[in-house]
């Protein structure tokens, strides 16, 4: 799949366009990163909706479950996905109706259930995940290997700097 070509739809004002050249470089960098994330996420959401009739939150929930074959409690899913239990319940209900996930009662706690992918859910998710990976590779494919490596390293440094500041608030 070729990289996204600039066109009329891609010339829409974005968060970065709010910054002026005289604004502080850190603010401009933040807005550029946020704009890139929003553009990529928007494209992924659109492709998941168009090609698989699903949403990014459903995809994310299934991805979490694939990593834990034994299943996860709703509270664990909520914590990992950083959304409310109510959001997880709604998504799980939809996926269960479609036969993609199942609820399994926890023997030691009758009030709890583990949510896990069904065989059908694993098969469908793996197909979506393969497409998702191809889309991401296509979107980033226009960057040279050197640029990708530099960006990865720089964002790794930023992540390390930001984590202590974020954890100090909890």
Secondary structure, 3 states (H helix, E strand, C coil): CCCCCCCHHHHCCCHHHHCCCCCCHHHHHHHHHHHHHHHHHHHHHHHHHHHHCCCHHHHHHHHHHHHCCCCEEHHHHHHHHCCCHHHHHHHHHHHHHCCCEEEEEECCEEEEEEEEECHHHHHHHHHHHHHHHHHHHHHHCCCCHHHHHHHHHHHHHHHHHHHHHHHCCC
